[in-house]
Amino acid sequence: MASEIGGSLIESSVVFGYDTGYGVADNHTATRFYPGEPTTNYVTQSILENGWSGSSSSIDSDTNSFQFNVSNFNGSPGAGWRSFMWDMRAHTGSAVTISATIEIPDNSPGDWAWVMIGQANSRSDGTTTATYLGYSTASERYQKTTKNTERISWSGTIGNTGTANQPNGIIGFTVWYNNGTTNTNSFIKVSNVQIEKKSHATPFVNGTRSNTAGLIDLARASNIDTSSMSFDSTGQLQFDGTDDKITLPANSYAKIGINDFTFEAIVKNTKTSSYNHFFSIKDQYHFAIKLQNTSTRNMYVYRDSSLSTFSAITAQLPSTTDYYYIACKRQGDDLELFINGESKGTKSGWGEILIQNDSYATVIGNHVGEYNGGFIPVMKLHGLSLSDDEIKENYKSYKNRFNL
């Protein structure tokens, strides 16, 4: 049976493809094919500190792991706090998310109370002087009181007001302990600390994840450029229906001009107007697979010869709001369309799908200005015609994952 990711069919026949896994909220971003949405991590090894006595130390710079110490307890026993922060005021007005994995060691003295993660306030002039995350309004921070190790995050807008008790763009942590021993450190450990100018968290990266580093070609032959793509609130790849597309590099589709091939994908439509394109070869005949009418759910595999549409195969999708599996294969002179593993029709007499040169683009999500709106989390272009059984097995391998 074909596997969801990395099975024999992928290794032997895919000339281009991708698999984005699931979004951040679903904890499935560890797939080796989807490192995550492009982003920049603004965390450095230099930390601003304030509050009662304490200190910070770097445990591992590769994973932005730190130990945060709180000491100089007031009284015996007493309580103490300290803030550990990074200055993001230069980016005022931007969305920001801070995320980290928090560990409360059992051997830390005192009674751990809580850690806050978020944006600081300013009690005076907007500097870090007397800055304390706890004085910020509830919307400016997230407070963790449980001792279990977990990844937490906070999202908001970077402030720069410089007025009392208002967020001032200092982003980080405040740690509080009770019942400690004077001049003895209590501490917590944090790892994979990330501050990014986004309204949601993405998988951890130390530094920058570029537009060509977030999504890996299944065939390991090309870089996939996501600079023309959008991402949803879970970090999942999304087509906005306006200008989003993925252009296949020339070496990925050079084999399919007059040869057998199979296109398959998991798709979910969010567009309410007509013409939602999934796959297109802009050859001299403009071959494309598209949802022709989203209200009637009519789907076409067609060629446009001399600007007159030739609808080769027509089928009706089971839904335009759910995920579904589509496949289209060429074998010899025949083209066949499948939806959720079942054949929906065959058309003969197709002849060449001619790719004349690299200026004739093969794309996902667009055809001559008609853009896809929705999700295509999995897409594969095979350099041969899969058998009907192989297509059915591939459908089954995705069935539970996408509730097909």
N, C-alpha and C positions, 0 to 999 in steps of 0.2 A: 504494500500500500504506500502511496506517496505520502510523505510527511508534510507537516505544515511549513517547516523551514528546513532547507538543507537536504532534502531527500535525493534519491538517485536521478529523478527527472531534472531537478535543478542542476545537479552537477554535470549531467551529460548533454543537456539540450538547450538550456537557457542562454541566449545571447545577450539579453539585458533584462533586468527586473529589479524589484525592490520589495521589501516587507517592513512596514513601519512598526510592527508589533502593536502594542496597545498604548494608550496615553499614560501620562505620568500618574494620574489618579488611580489607575488600575494596577500599578506596580509591575508592569510587564516591559519596562524599558531596557532590560538587560539583554535583549536580543542583540546578537553580534552584528545584525544588519542595520540597526537604528540607534546610533549613539545619542541622538536627540536633536531637538530644535537648535539651530544656530544661536549662539549667545556669547556674551562677554561676562566673565566673572571679575568683579571689581575688588574682591578681597585681596589684601596684601598682608605681608608678614609684620608690617608696622601697625600697631594697634593704639588707638587713643584710649586712655583710661581716666576714670574719675570715680569719686565716691570714697568711702572709707578705705583704709589701707588694703592693698592687695597687689597682685601682679599677674602677668600672663607669660606663658612660655610656649614656644612652638614645639610640637611633638613630631610632626611630619609635614614638611612644606609641600610635598607632592599631593597630599590629600587635604591641605589646609586644615590640619588637626592641631588643636591647641588645648592647653590646660589653663583654666581660669581660677585664680586663687583669691579667696576672701580672708582677711586677717584683721588684727587690731580690734577685737570685739569690745564693745562698750559695756563694761561691767563684768562680773564673774558669777554666773555665766551671763552672756549678753547676746547681742545680735550684730550682724555686719552685712554690708552690701558693697558691691562695686560694679561699675559699668565698663564694658569693653566694646569699642566702637570704631567705625570707619566713616570718614567725612564724604558725604555725597551731595553737599550743598551746591556744587558746581553744576549739578544736573537738575536743578529745581524745576518742578512742574512735570517731571517724567514719572511714569509708572515705575515702581521698584518692588522687587521681591527678595527677601532674605530667607534662606533655608539652611538647615544644619541638622546633623544627628547629635542628640544630647544623651550623654551617659553620666549617671550619678554614681560614682564609685562607692562601694560599701565601706572602704577604709578611710573615707573622708571624715574628719572630726566634726562634731556638732550635728545639729538637726537641720537637714536641708529643707528650705521653705519653698522656694520657687525660682524659676528663671524666666525672665521676660525676653522676648525677641521682637524687634520692631524698630521704631523711629523715636529718637529722643525729643525732649522738649528743651526749651531754653528758659531759665528763670531770670536771665538778665539781658544780655546783648546779642544772643544768637551764637555765641561761641560755645566751646565744650565746657567752659567753666560751670561747675555745679550742675552739670547735665546728669539727668537720672531718668531712665526710660519709664520708671514707674509713675512719674508725674504726668506723662502723656495721657491723653484721653484713651479710653478703651479701644477706640478704632485704630489707634496708632501702634498697638502692640498685641502680641499673643502671650498669655501667661500659662506656663506649664507647671503643674503642681505634682503630678505623678512622678514616681521615681523610675519607672520603666524606661529603658533605652528606646528612643523613637526619633524619627525624623519629623521636624516641625517646620513651619514656614509662616511668614506674614507678608501680605501684599498691601501696597498703598500708593500714595503719591508723594514724591520727594518735596518737602517743604523748605522754606528759607526765610522765615518771617522775622526772626530775631526779636520776638516779643515774648513776654512772660507766658509760660505754660502752653506754648504752641510748638508744633513739630518744626525742627530746624534742620532737617536733612542729615542728622547724625544717626547712622544705622548700626544696630548691633545688639548686644545682650546686657541685661542686668541680672546679677546673681545675688541671692539672699540666703543667709544661713542664720539659725538661732542656736542658743545654748552652746556656743563654742568656747574655746579656751583662749584667753587673751594672748596675742602675739603668735598664735598657732594657726597655720593656714587650713581652711577648709577649701575644697576645690571640686570642680566638675570638669569633664572632658567633652569637647565638641569636635566633630570631624566633618569633612566635606562641606565646609562653610562656603556659601555662595551668595553673593549679592549681584543681582542682574537687573537691568532696566527693562523689566517685563512685568505684566500684571499677573503672571503665574510662574510657578517654579518649573524648571527643566532639569533633566538629569545633570548631576554634578560634572563640571569640567574645571580644571585648574588652568585658567587663562581664557582662551578663545576657542570656540567651536565654529569654524567657518561655514559658509554656504555650501561648500563641497565636502565637508567633514561630517555632516549630520545624517547622511543617508548613503548606504553602501550598495553598489551594484552587486546583485546576486552572482553575476558571472565573473566578478572581480576584474573586469576589463576596462571599466570607465569610472570617472568621477560623476556623481549625480549633482547637478547644480540646482539648489532649491531657492535661489535668489528671486525667482519669479513665483514663489509659493507663499501661501498664508498658513498660519497655525492656529488651532483652537485653544481653548482655555486649559486643556490638558496636555498641550504640546504636540497634539496629533496633526499630521499633515492634512491641510484642507484646501480645496479649490473654491475660490470666492465667487466664481461665475462671471467675473469681470475681466481679469487679465492674468489669471494664474495658469501655469502650464509647466510641464517638464519636457524638455527637448532631448530626444535620444541622440547620443553621439554617433557619428557616422559608422564607427567600427562595430556598433551593436546591431545594425540592421542591414549591413551590406550583404548578408547571406540570404535575405528573404525576397529579393527582387523577383526572380523567376522560379524560386524554389518553394518547397512546402514550408509552412510555418504554422504556429499556433499562438494566438494572443489569448491570455486569460487574465481575469482580474476579479477582485472583490470590490463592489461599488455600492455607494449609497447616495441617492439623489437628494439635494436640498433646493433645487432650482424650481421655480413655479412657472417659468416661461418655457417655450419650445426650444429645441435644439440644445441638447446637453451631450457634448461629445466626450467619449471615453478614449478613443484611439484614432489616430489619423496618420496616413502616409500621404504627404502632399506630392504625389507623383503627377505625371501628366494627366491622370484620370481622377485624382483626388479621392483615393480610397479612404473610407471612414466607417467607424462603428459609433452610432449615436442613438440617444433617446430623442425621437422626432417630436413627440408631443407628450409633455409631462402630465397632462390631465387625463388623456386616454391611455397613457403608458405604452404607446406604440414605439417599438424599437426597430431600427433599421441597420442592416449592413449594406452599404451601397457604394457605387462609383458615380462620379459626376463627369460625364464625357461631353465635351463641348458645352459645358455649363447647363446641361439638361440632366436632371437627376434620374438615375436608373436604380430603383429600389430592388435590390437583389433578393433579400430575405427580410420578411417582416414578422415580428413576434410581439406579444404583449407581456410586459413585465408583471410579476405577481404583485409588486408594490413599488411605490416610489418613495416610501419613507423608511423602509428597512434595508439592510444589507442583502445583497444577492451576488451570486457567482455567475459570471458570463465567460464564455470561451468562443472563439471563432478560429476555425482551422481551414487551411488551404491544403488540399491533397490533389496533386495533378492539376486538372482544370476545374475542380469542384471547390466550392466554399460552403462551409456548414457552420451554423450558429447553435450554441448551446446556452441554456439558462438553467442554473441550479442542476447541472449534470445531465439534463434532458435535451435531446436534439429538437430544434424548432424549425428545421428546414435546410435544404441543400439547394444550391444553384450552380449549374454548370455553365461552361463557356466563358470563364473569366479571363483566360489568357494571362499575359504578363501584368504584374503590378510593378511598373518600371520606376526604378529610382535612378534618375539620370545623373545626378551629382549631389554634392553635399548641400547645395542651396535648397534642395527639396527636402524639407524637414519632416521627420517623423516625431510626433509629439503625443503626450498624454494630456488630455484635458482641453484640447483646443483643435479647431479645424477652421482655417481661413477666417479667423475673427469670431467664431462662435465658441464660447468658453463653457467649460464644465463647472457646475455648482454642486459641491458635495464632497464626498470622501472616496478615495481610491487607495485604501491602506495596503493592498497587495496588487502587484502587477507583474506579469511575466511575459516575455516574448521568446518563444522557443524557435529554434532554427530547424524544426521539422514538424510534421503533422503527428500530433499525439493520437493514439487510438481512442475510440469511444470509451473503452474501459478505463484507460488512464485518466481521461477527463472526468469520468464519474468518480474515480478514486480520489482525485484532487479535490473535487467538490466535497466529498465525504470528509476529507481531512480538515476542511475549514468549517464544516457544518456546525459543530458545537461552539467553536470559537466565536463565530459571528451570528449564531442563532439563526441560521439560514432555514 
